[in-house]
Amino acid sequence: MKPILLIAPFVLLTACGARPAAEPSVTVTDPWCRPAAAGAGAVGCYVTLQAATDDRLVAVDTPVAERGEIHTMSMDDGVMRMRQLTDGLALPAGETVALKPGAEHLMLMGPTGAFDEGGEVSLTLTFEHAPAQTVTAQVRSAPHGAGH
């Protein structure tokens, strides 16, 4: 009986010890793109992201545009300016990061055709740590009052 009593504290310490670190993962919800006529120079797309651990969205790719970029918008002296986030977009652990009109968003540069309302667009999101994810974005108009 004594050997069992000697082992019991080690079993309890092991059971209550540090948990393994969360696997890098990102939850992707509500991907959508604005409608655009054929010949448009760029199309805005939006998505909501939540990372289990600190991560970064580093790239977006699609078969329906020459390239994808991650952008931010800001107001400078009353002028709205858009710039590419070449280092990607930080995704702090557990925080919801909403890419939306008038703020951070995805830009599909050089679309190869029209983005018709009700259609779908395949987007591949690449993260610094989590595995890349391919999602289907719905083509729909922005809610009334949404930015750019």
PyMOL commands that set and color helices and strands:
alter all, ss='L'
color gray80, all
select helices_A, chain A and resi 2-16
alter helices_A, ss='H'
color red, helices_A
select strands_A, chain A and resi 26-33+42-51+55-61+65-76+79-84+89-91+96-99+105-111+120-127+133-139
alter strands_A, ss='S'
color yellow, strands_A
deselect
rebuild
show_as cartoon
